[in-house]
Amino acid sequence: MKNPWTIKSETKIYDNSWINVTEFKVLTPKGTDGIYGKVHFKNIAVGVVPIDENGYTYLVGQYRFTIDQYSWEMPEGGCLIGKELPLEAAKRELSEETGLTAAYWDEIMQLHTSNSVTDELAYVFLARGLTMAQSNPEDTESLEIIRLPFEEAFSMVLSGKITDAFTVAAYYKVNYLLEKGLLAYNPK
């Protein structure tokens, strides 16, 4: 489909190491003058649903500055565009945040996190064949890690205890794959 928006001008409003914000003067699809703002992320989002051979998963808890509340999430982070592959970033984030490494990796989903205001692309990976080592979170992270049955983590999604959209989508996808018999805890 052809883009119905006409860009008349664009102005860079803000720029830092993670994002930039651009304001566009536009002609809307109905032909009226308007403005549109876009947040461009300089990283691709990567998230990991780790599941061990007994059906346990790991969640990371941390206080999120932007929403001013504590949040339970899958291990997740950023992949610098053009500098790292999403799978390599997912492996790094899993190890940094939880200390886990995995023998088996599957990409299970790509999504856009909030496509009305941002162009952020996200990848979700499933990690199995887990081995525990020492975590090494970034300086900006104060993390709590819990290990719990996947079904319990999915119940946290259903009850609204997990509200991170990236995690919600990932856990729904894994639950679907488990219910349909398309996924086993042990990939062997």
Secondary structure, 3 states (H helix, E strand, C coil): CCCCCEEEEEEEEEECCCEEEEEEEEECCCCCEEEEEEEEECEEEEEEEEECCCCEEEEEEEEECCCCEEEEECCEEEEECCCCCHHHHHHHHHHHHHCEEEEEEEEEEEEECCCCCECCEEEEEEEEEEEECCCCCCCCCCCEEEEEEHHHHHHHHHHCCCCCHHHHHHHHHHHHHHHCCCCCCCCC
